[in-house]
Amino acid sequence: MECKKLRTLSKVSLVISVLPLATLIPVFLKLTLPGGVSTAWAGVNIACVVAGLILSIICVRSNESRSLVNIASTVISVFWCLLMAGIVALGLFLTFMH
């Protein structure tokens, strides 16, 4: 029973980890979002990245529930976290260099 729950949780974590790619939809359609919508979208992306990382770690932590889906979800979530950290670091660097 628990293995089935972890399999479902691993699929959910993969979907949540890939969800920030939906940000590219307006870019490809050449749409400009208003400031409030853009800010809310960024907040949802950050929440998805954090939730995906937490769910991925929960799934990968157990030896018997490790699978390709869990590992892929963890790698994608870590990539998004590193990307966000790099953007924040670059923003801070550029702010204080001026």
GIVENQUI-V389203 format. One line per field, one symbol per residue. ss: DSSP state (~ for helix, > for strand, _ for the rest). phi: phi as a letter, one per 40 degrees, with the letter a starting at -180 (. if undefined). psi: psi as a letter, one per 30 degrees, with the letter a starting at -180 (. if undefined). A space follows every 10 residues. Layout:
BEGIN
ss: ???
phi: ???
psi: ???
END
This chain:
BEGIN
ss: _~~~~~~~~~ ~~~~~~~~~~ ~~~~~~~~__ ____~~~~~~ ~~~~~~~~~~ ~~~~~~~~~~ ~_~~~__~~~ ~~~~~~~~~~ ~~~~~~~~~~ ~~~~~~~_
phi: .ccccccccc ccccccccdc ccccdccccf bbccdccccc cccccccccc cccccccccc dcccbcaccc ccccccccdc cccccccccc cccccccc
psi: eeeeeeeeee eeeeeeefef ffffeeeegh kkkleeeeee eeeeeeeeee eeeeeeeeef ekefgkleee eeeeeeeeee eeeeeeeeee eeeeeff.
END
